[in-house]
Amino acid sequence: MLLLLLYLLISLSYNDNNYKLSGGYNFDKEHKHITGRIDIPPNVINYKYNDDYIIVKQRPTEIHNAIYDKMNYVYKYGKDNIYYWIIIHKDSIVLGPIDSLEYIKAREKYHIPEKLNLQ
């Protein structure tokens, strides 16, 4: 009984700051990043998802976390700009970080529904 209570407390505290998205990805509200097959580092500004796609708007910040030390994210316009990410579950494709023009072209190419729209 004590183990069940402990499990429930841990589960509830985990869910307070984490939102389950599609395809095994999660949004960490406290740290403002998305984790999954590939991690999208802070600062995630907005995201939308359905069973087929996750789209993300990000303004990168300096990262002081060991999990990001081994990953080489290329922000071609520097870290003071807005970038986008698109995760396409069916084809296991992750696009990002990409700029707004690349984002618009990718939306068209992969037929991302209009209702998945970032503000």
Contacts in CASP RR format, 6 or more apart in sequence:
PFRMAT RR
TARGET T0000
AUTHOR 0000-0000-0000
METHOD contacts of the structure
MODEL  1
MLLLLLYLLISLSYNDNNYKLSGGYNFDKEHKHITGRIDIPPNVINYKYN
DDYIIVKQRPTEIHNAIYDKMNYVYKYGKDNIYYWIIIHKDSIVLGPIDS
LEYIKAREKYHIPEKLNLQ
16 29 0 8 1.000
17 28 0 8 1.000
17 29 0 8 1.000
17 30 0 8 1.000
18 26 0 8 1.000
18 27 0 8 1.000
18 28 0 8 1.000
18 29 0 8 1.000
19 26 0 8 1.000
19 27 0 8 1.000
19 29 0 8 1.000
20 26 0 8 1.000
21 27 0 8 1.000
21 34 0 8 1.000
21 47 0 8 1.000
21 49 0 8 1.000
21 54 0 8 1.000
22 49 0 8 1.000
22 50 0 8 1.000
22 51 0 8 1.000
22 52 0 8 1.000
22 53 0 8 1.000
22 54 0 8 1.000
22 89 0 8 1.000
23 54 0 8 1.000
23 87 0 8 1.000
23 89 0 8 1.000
24 36 0 8 1.000
24 37 0 8 1.000
25 34 0 8 1.000
25 35 0 8 1.000
25 36 0 8 1.000
25 37 0 8 1.000
25 49 0 8 1.000
25 54 0 8 1.000
25 87 0 8 1.000
26 34 0 8 1.000
26 35 0 8 1.000
26 36 0 8 1.000
27 33 0 8 1.000
27 34 0 8 1.000
27 44 0 8 1.000
27 47 0 8 1.000
28 34 0 8 1.000
28 35 0 8 1.000
31 42 0 8 1.000
31 65 0 8 1.000
32 42 0 8 1.000
32 43 0 8 1.000
32 44 0 8 1.000
33 39 0 8 1.000
33 40 0 8 1.000
33 41 0 8 1.000
33 42 0 8 1.000
33 43 0 8 1.000
33 44 0 8 1.000
34 40 0 8 1.000
34 44 0 8 1.000
34 47 0 8 1.000
34 54 0 8 1.000
34 56 0 8 1.000
34 85 0 8 1.000
37 92 0 8 1.000
37 94 0 8 1.000
38 87 0 8 1.000
38 94 0 8 1.000
39 67 0 8 1.000
39 68 0 8 1.000
39 71 0 8 1.000
40 56 0 8 1.000
40 58 0 8 1.000
40 85 0 8 1.000
41 58 0 8 1.000
41 60 0 8 1.000
41 61 0 8 1.000
41 63 0 8 1.000
41 65 0 8 1.000
41 68 0 8 1.000
41 71 0 8 1.000
41 73 0 8 1.000
42 60 0 8 1.000
42 61 0 8 1.000
42 63 0 8 1.000
43 58 0 8 1.000
43 59 0 8 1.000
43 60 0 8 1.000
43 61 0 8 1.000
44 56 0 8 1.000
44 57 0 8 1.000
44 58 0 8 1.000
45 57 0 8 1.000
45 58 0 8 1.000
45 59 0 8 1.000
45 82 0 8 1.000
46 56 0 8 1.000
46 57 0 8 1.000
46 118 0 8 1.000
46 119 0 8 1.000
47 54 0 8 1.000
47 55 0 8 1.000
47 56 0 8 1.000
47 57 0 8 1.000
47 118 0 8 1.000
48 54 0 8 1.000
48 55 0 8 1.000
48 116 0 8 1.000
48 117 0 8 1.000
48 118 0 8 1.000
49 55 0 8 1.000
49 116 0 8 1.000
50 113 0 8 1.000
50 116 0 8 1.000
51 89 0 8 1.000
52 88 0 8 1.000
52 89 0 8 1.000
52 90 0 8 1.000
53 86 0 8 1.000
53 87 0 8 1.000
53 88 0 8 1.000
53 89 0 8 1.000
53 110 0 8 1.000
53 112 0 8 1.000
53 113 0 8 1.000
53 116 0 8 1.000
54 85 0 8 1.000
54 86 0 8 1.000
54 87 0 8 1.000
54 89 0 8 1.000
55 84 0 8 1.000
55 85 0 8 1.000
55 86 0 8 1.000
55 87 0 8 1.000
55 107 0 8 1.000
55 112 0 8 1.000
55 116 0 8 1.000
55 118 0 8 1.000
56 84 0 8 1.000
56 85 0 8 1.000
56 86 0 8 1.000
56 87 0 8 1.000
56 118 0 8 1.000
57 82 0 8 1.000
57 83 0 8 1.000
57 84 0 8 1.000
57 118 0 8 1.000
58 82 0 8 1.000
58 83 0 8 1.000
58 84 0 8 1.000
58 85 0 8 1.000
58 97 0 8 1.000
59 79 0 8 1.000
59 80 0 8 1.000
59 81 0 8 1.000
59 82 0 8 1.000
59 83 0 8 1.000
60 73 0 8 1.000
60 75 0 8 1.000
60 78 0 8 1.000
60 79 0 8 1.000
60 83 0 8 1.000
60 97 0 8 1.000
61 79 0 8 1.000
62 79 0 8 1.000
73 97 0 8 1.000
74 97 0 8 1.000
75 81 0 8 1.000
75 83 0 8 1.000
75 97 0 8 1.000
76 99 0 8 1.000
77 99 0 8 1.000
81 99 0 8 1.000
82 100 0 8 1.000
83 96 0 8 1.000
83 97 0 8 1.000
83 98 0 8 1.000
83 99 0 8 1.000
84 96 0 8 1.000
84 97 0 8 1.000
84 98 0 8 1.000
84 99 0 8 1.000
84 100 0 8 1.000
84 102 0 8 1.000
84 103 0 8 1.000
84 118 0 8 1.000
85 94 0 8 1.000
85 95 0 8 1.000
85 96 0 8 1.000
85 97 0 8 1.000
85 98 0 8 1.000
86 93 0 8 1.000
86 94 0 8 1.000
86 95 0 8 1.000
86 96 0 8 1.000
86 98 0 8 1.000
86 103 0 8 1.000
86 106 0 8 1.000
86 107 0 8 1.000
86 110 0 8 1.000
86 112 0 8 1.000
87 93 0 8 1.000
87 94 0 8 1.000
87 95 0 8 1.000
88 94 0 8 1.000
88 95 0 8 1.000
88 110 0 8 1.000
93 110 0 8 1.000
95 102 0 8 1.000
95 106 0 8 1.000
98 106 0 8 1.000
106 112 0 8 1.000
END
